[in-house]
Amino acid sequence: MMCDIVVERSWHSENMTDNQLEPCIKLPLEDGVLADIVEKAKDWALMHGACMRSKLNFSKDSLQFAPFVLLPSTFPQKEFKKAVEIQIILNELVHKVAHDYEFLSSSLKSTIEVDKFTGSLFQIYETVHKEGITQQTFSLGLFRSDYLAHSATNNNIKQVEINTIASGFGGISTHIPSLHRYILQELGHGDKVKNVPVNTALEGLCGGMLEAWKLFGDPNAVILFVVENITYNICDQRFHEFEIRRQNPAVIVVRRTLTQIADTAKLGKNMELIIDGLSVAVVYFRSGYEPAQYPSDNEWAARLMIERSLAIKCPSIHYHLAGTKKVQQALATPGILKKFLLDPAKVEALQEIFTGLYSLDLDEHGNRAANMAIMMPDGYVLKPQREGGGNNVYGEKIREVLQSMTDSPERTAWILMERIVPPVQKGYIIRPGGPKVPQMVNLVSELGIFGVIIGNSDTVIANQQVGYMLRTKLSDADEGGVAAGSGALDSPYLIQ
């Protein structure tokens, strides 16, 4: 999912002060100390590539540092470890769901009738499924599962969502723990750096792409990054490209938009994907997850051509659909997990991290869920079938939106999720153009765990957890997009 990371909205700060986590060091910092360390931290971020292109003053020739939290945010060690360990189970679950045509079809049946974008994706899936997916049976998944600690369950983690396409910030996030270790040492707290865990997300994600490249079996084939027309999060993407070259200097990465692929790519006699004379082994989507990225039928034709090709897709269309909100909601239905996971311990582990997810279909269950949210809108989040952030509905707006869709099939394209109430802690967010001495604010953090899986319907070749990211936002913000400036990159400071 996504190039702009989003943190789900929590209860407004006046409702959250009962559950406070202590920061990693005593705050506030004295103004002189704070101003000095902020200046050093900004320079460190700029000189180590924790950067993005500005949306306000875009230029391919300049960068600014990505918003970051000055100090690592406290996070329960036990819950961090749980999230890490459960990732391979989630990888397995998504893989099995993606290869279950009947489950995907039934789960998305009502949604594709009213949501044109999801319907177009499903039409591609139907096309390649009918053709037998005979060209390339293997898929590569670079997933990210996102969590908030939940105050109501003693800060146990609850899953916000799982992202199966364009899971961003796996590159830049590997630099943030090093930034935080540097800051702690500069502030005289070198003894605390051991509590900031090592992050190998970039190495692991790129290792997965190279493993798929080897599986393709053509040493002259390239890895294709499908990118946006304008890339703001350039460092994150380029770090993946540079890391692939570092791990295997023989592998070439090319970057193309869906429009460029439509204009210049073709299928060879053996259904190999060829672009500018180069055979493509792996297609890595960093675009293609929202409607605006398909401005015409040409881009949809390009996506279909990719899916029909011999290239290994990351994600394949069925992995993409397996990560939709509607499928996530269907998996939370009692008894469904047992269909895909035979080990009761795995089922129990996943049930523990799930929060309440409800269908809004036009039936008795959907009406009951809608009425719950209308009666108590602050207890829920209303989610459409979209990735990339900024699409969810919160608070009193939920009542208005649901009442407008009471008898409309449009409602079936949404799901309802119980609000997760994370703990708050004090800290400082550092943004480009921000004050020399930032204000101490209330923050909440969301943990993302990256996973890699490679396989087909019969075989799983690789299944790993490879790293993490943490992003943090103001406690009273609805959403926390990093690129938008309301969210910030972070790393966990693990506590017992």
N, C-alpha and C positions, 0 to 999 in steps of 0.2 A: 503494500500500500503505500508506500507513500513518501513523497519527497518532502512534504512539510509535516512534521510530526505534531500530533495532537494529544493533549492530555485531557481526559474527560473531566467535565465540570464536577466539582464537589459541592457540599453544602456551603452556603455563604459563610464568611468568617465568623459572624456572630454566633453561628450554630456549631462552630468547630473548635472553639477555644478550650473545651473540656478535655480534648485529647491532644496534648502537646508533646512533641519529641524534643529532647534537649539537643542543641547544636553540638558539633564535634569539639568546638572550643568555646570559651566564655565570650559572649557578645553583650553589648556592642563593642566594636573596636574603637579605640581613640581616633579622632578625626585625622590626625597627622599620620598615624600608622596606616589607617584605612586608605587615605589618598595615595600613599607611597606604594602599598601592595597592589592597589588597583592599577596603577600605572605599569608596574612590573608585569602583572597578570595579562594586561592587554597586549603588551609587547610580546610576551611569551606566546600567546594565542596566535598573533599575527605571524610570528617567525616560525611557528610549528604547523601552520596550515589549518588551524581550527577556524576556518573562514568561510564566507559566502560572498556572492556578488550582491550588491545593493539593489533593492527593488526601486528605491527612490531615485538613485543616481546610477543607473545600470551602465556598466562599461566592462567589456571583455579584458580591458587592460588594468583593472583594479579590483581589489578585494577589501572587505572589512571583516573584522572578527565576528563570528557567530555569537549571539547572546549566550552568556554562560553564568552559572552561579559561582560566586567567589570561592566558597568553601564547599567541600563535599557534604552531601545531605545525609543525615542519619537514616539508616534503614535496618530493620531487624535481620540479623545474620541468618537465623533459622528460616525466615521466609525467603530470603535471597537464595539460600541453598535449595529450598523446596522448588522455587521457580526454575533453577538450573537443572535439577534432576528430572523434573516433569517434562522438559522440552522434548526429549526423545519419544515420550508417550504421545505428546501432541503431534509431533511429526508423523508418527505411525497412524494416528487417527485421521489426520487430514489426507494422508496418502490412501488409506482404505476408503474413505468417503469419496475421494476424487475418482476412484475406480469402480464406484457403485452407481451405475447409470440410473437404476430405478429410484434410488434414494435421492440423488441430485434432482432428477426430474420431478418427483413428487414434492420435494421440499420447495422447489422454485416455481411450481406450476402456477400458483396464483400471482406471484410476483411478476413473472415474465409477461403476463397478460396485460399488466398496467404500467410496468416500468420499461420504457422503450430501450434504455441502455442495457439493462440486464437481459432483456429479451434478445437484443442483437448479439450479445456474447453467447447466449444459449443457442441461438441459431447457428453460430459457428461451431459450437460443441456438437450439435445435432448433425451437422454436415460431416465433420470428421469422424464422428462415431459411426455413422451409416457407412462411411468408406472403410471402416474397420480399424482406423488408426494403424494401418499396416506399414506406413512409411517409417515412423519412429515411435516405438512403444515406450521408451524411457523418458522420464521427466526429471528435471532438477527443481527442487524446492529450496528457496532461501526464505525462510519464514521468520516472523517475529511475533511472539506472544507478549501482550502488554498487560500489566497488573497494577492495581492500587492496593495498598494496605487498607484494611477495612476496620474502622474504629469499633463497629458493632460486634466484631468477632476477634477482639483482642489483637488487632492489627495483623490478622492473618490475611494473606494476599487473596484477591479476587480478580478473575480475568476480566479485563475490559473488552478485548477483542484479539483475534489472531489475524495477522496480515500475511497474505500469500503472494502479493505482487508489489514490487517496488518498495520493499521494506527499507526505508532510508536511515541514514546516519550511522550505518555500520562502519564507515570509514573514519569520519571525524570523531566519533565517540571514543575511539581507541586512544586519542590524544588527551582527552579530558582527565583521566586518572593521573597521568603524568603531570599535567598542569596543577592538579590539586596537591599532589605530593610536593611539588616545587613550592607552592604557596604555604603549605603547612611547615615546611622546613624554613622558609624565609621568616615565618612568624614565630620560630622557636619551638615548634611542636613536631620535630623530626621523629619522635617516638610514636606518633600516631599514623605515620604513613603506611604502616603494616595493615591497617584496617581498611585501606582502599584497595579492593581486589584488582588483580591483573585482568586486562581485557584483551582478548585475542580475536575479537569479532572480524576485523579486516582480514587477518590471515586465514581464518576459518572459512569465511564466505568465499574468498578468492580461491582457496583450496578446493572448495566444492565445484566452482566453475571449471577449474583445471581438471578435476576428476571426471567431470562430464565431457570435457574436451578430449581426454584420453579415450573415453568410452566410445566416442564417435569414430575414432580410428583413422583419421586422415591428418597426418602431421603438417600438411599445408593449409588446413582449414583455419578459419579465424573465429574469434568470439565477437558477436555483434551486440553492442549496447543500443537499445531502442530508447531514444532520449527526447526531451521536450524541444519545442522550437527555440525557447529561451531557457537556459539552465542557470538558475540562481544558486543552486546547491552544488556548484561545480567541484569543489574540493572533495566532497564525499564521493562523487562519481570518479573523479580522476585518481583518487587514492586507490580505488579498486583496480583501475587500469594499470597504475604504476606497480601495485602489489602483484598483479598477474605477471607482469614483465619481470619482476624481481624473482618470483618463484620459478618461472620458466621463461627465459629470454627468447625462446623460439616462438612463443605464441603472440600473435598480432591481435590487437583489439581495434575495432572500427566503431564509430559512432554515427548513427543515422536516425532521423525522425521517421515516423510512419509515412509522412508525405514523400520523403526522399526514397523510402523503400518502395512505395507504390510506383514511383517514377522510374526507378533504376534496377529493381530486383526482378528475378525471374526464377522459375523452377527448371532444373536441368532434366535430362532424360531419365535419370534415376530419382527424380523428385528432390534432388539436393537444392538447397536455397543458394542462389548465386547473386552476389551484389558487386557490381563493378568488376566482374571477372573473378571474384573471390568466392570460394565455397565456404559456407558458414556451418560451423560445428555446433555452436551454442548461441542461443538468442536470449539475452538478459534484458528484461523489460524494466526500464526506469520511467516509462511513460506507458499510456494505454489503459489507465485505470479509471478515467473519468470522461464524461461525454465531450468536453471541450477539446480533448485530444484526438477526436475523430470529427474534424470539421466538414468532411464530405464522404461520399461513398468510397472514394479512393483509399482512405485510411482503413476503412473496414475491409476492403478488398486485400489490402496489404496484410492485415491481421490474419485473414483467412489463408492467404498464401503461406504465411509463416507456419500456421498450425498444420497445414497440409504437407509441409515439407519434411525432409529427412533430418533437419536440425533438431537438436535437443532444446526444448523450450524451458525457460525459467521465468515465470511458470508456464506450464502448458495450460490450455484453456480449461481443462477440468480441475487443475489445481487452483486456478483463478476463481472459478465458480465455487469451489469448496470453501473458500475464504469469505464468501458473502455473509452479510448479517443474517439473512434468512436461514441459511444453512446452520450458522452458529446457534440460532434460536432453536432450530429443529433438533440439534444435538443435545440441547439441554432438556428436552422432553424426557420424562421418566422412562427408563427401560431402553432407550435408544442406544446408549453407549455399549451395552452388552452385545449389540448386533455387530459391532466392529472390533471390540476388545474382549478376547476370551478370558483374560486374566482378571479375576475380581479385584485384585489389588490395584491394577491400573484404572479400572472403572472407579473405584473408591477415591483414588488420588485425584482424578479429574473432577469428580462430583464435589470434592472439597473446595476446589478453586472456582467453580461456577457460581455465578449469582443468578438472581431471578431473571429469566428471559421469556417474553410472552409474545405469542402470535397476535396479530391484529386482523386476522381474516374475518370475513363477514359471516361469522357463525357465533354460537353461544359462547365459546371460549374467547374469541376476539372481542365480543361485546363486553364481556366481564372484565377483560384486561383494560379496554378503553375506559370503562366506567371507573375502574380503580384509579387510573391516572388523572381523569377529570376531577375526581373527588380530592386527590392528594397529588397534585402535579410536582411538587418539590421532592417527592419520593422516587421519581423516575426520570429516565432519559429516553427521548423518542428518536429512533435512528432509522434513516433511509438506507437503501442499498448503494452506498457511495463510499469511496476511499478518499484520502487526501485531506480530510479535516474541514471544519467549518460548515458541516451539513446537519449536525444534530440540533434538536430542539429541547429547550430547558424551561423549567419554572412555569409561570402562568401562561407562557406561549403554548405549552403543551395542550392546555385546556382549549385554547382557541383553535389550534390546528386540528385536534381530534374532533371537536364539535363540528368543524367545517367538513369533515370527512365521514360523518356518522353513517350514511348509507352509500358512500362512494366506494367503488372498487379500488380507488387510489390508496385506500387505507391498507390494503393487503401488501403493499410494497414497503411498509414500515414494520419495525418491531419495537417492542417496549422492553426496556432494561431497568431493573431496580438500581437506584442511585447507590453508588459506593461512597462511603464517607471516610476519606483518608485523614490521618493525623496531620497536624500543622507543626511547622517549626520556623524559627526566625532565621533570616539570612539576607544576603545581598544579591540582586541580579545586576549584572554588568552588561550594558547594551551600548552599541555604537552611538556616539553623540550624547551619551548619558552624563550625569554630573560627575565632577571630580571626586566628590564625597557622596556616594550613593546612600539612599535611605534604607534602613533596616525594615524588612517587610515580612508578612506571613506567607509561607510557601507550602505547597504540597507537591509530592513527587510521584512519577509513574515509571515503573521499571519495565524495560523490554528485554526479552531474552531471544537471541538469534539461534535458529536451528537450520541444519542442512540435511536434506534427504535426496537420494537418487534411487530410482527404481521404476519398475513397471508393474503390471497387475499381478505378476507371478513372483517377482524377485525384488528385494531391497538390497542394493549394493552398499549404500552408506546411510547411516542415521546418527547424527551427532548434534550436540549442543556446542556452539562455537564462541559465544561471547554475549555481551550485554550492552545496553545503553540505559541511561537515566535521563529523563528530562523533567523539568520542574517549572512551576508557574505560580503566579499569585493565587492565593487561596480563594479569592472571590471572583476569579476570572472564569467565564463559561468554558472557553477552550484555550489551549496554549500552544498555538503554532509557533515553532522556533523562528521560522523565517519572518513571521508577522511581528515578532518582537515581544509578544506577551508571554511566551515560554522561553526556556533556556536550557542549554546542555548542562549536564551535571554528572556526577559519579557518586556511588553510594559509600558512606562511611559505616561499616558494619558494626553493630552492637549486639551484645548478648540479649 
